[in-house]
């Protein structure tokens, strides 16, 4: 029985890889080009908040749907339609981007590694959309990054941050950095924790540029953590609470801290 199941599983995997190569990949490249053009032209000529979000949102949804990945989203009822948030999430893999962009259902700006600027199509679109590239190459660059994030939040836009700063190697969470919580504390905005499950199974960091694996993915939007005061003490409290909440939302196999050497 085990041999038959294993053989069937290999056949299914082979068919999915063939589908990915022949159907998904050409359509994904075409969609990426069209999304970049729409974002660049739209942001250059029109409403940057609109064109900086909606083309990317539909590109992300298209990508996940085209790969036939089941998506489950819970907790949208926790979000107030006219409230800005600092969203913080665990970072399981590359598909976190598609899941949050496509299914969070809120207009926002990313805080992302500056290396993303070099990714074909994606980097150009992100630059025109005024997403925030985190540059840690010097004190003045770090200050500029946080000045941009601060201005974005004060304009009423939400922000999405991966406070681990890097994707996990194991599926488990590493430590959180304080930047997102410092901004939320300074401007007195709610911190909204997000738990992502399944992205690590679809494409873990150790298999970048490999064929994705079919696996359900889910996004859990937790109850926002409201400001309870202002200062380092409250910032730390919000960070610790967000960590606990996000970790509790993970499947048991990925709960528990594992050190990430890339942090």
Protein Blocks (a to p, Z undefined) as FASTA:
>chain_A
ZZmmmmmmmmmmmmmmmmmmmmmmmmmmmmmmmmmmmmmmmmmmmcfklmmmmmmmmmmm
mmmmmnopacddehklmpcfkbccddddddfbfklmmmmmmmnopacdddddfklmmpgh
klmmmmmnopacddfkbfklmmmmmmmmmmmmmnopacdddfkopacfkopacdddfklm
mmmmmnopacdddddehjlmmogfklghiacdddddddddddddddfbecjklmmmmmmm
mmmmmmmmpcfklgccdddfkZZ
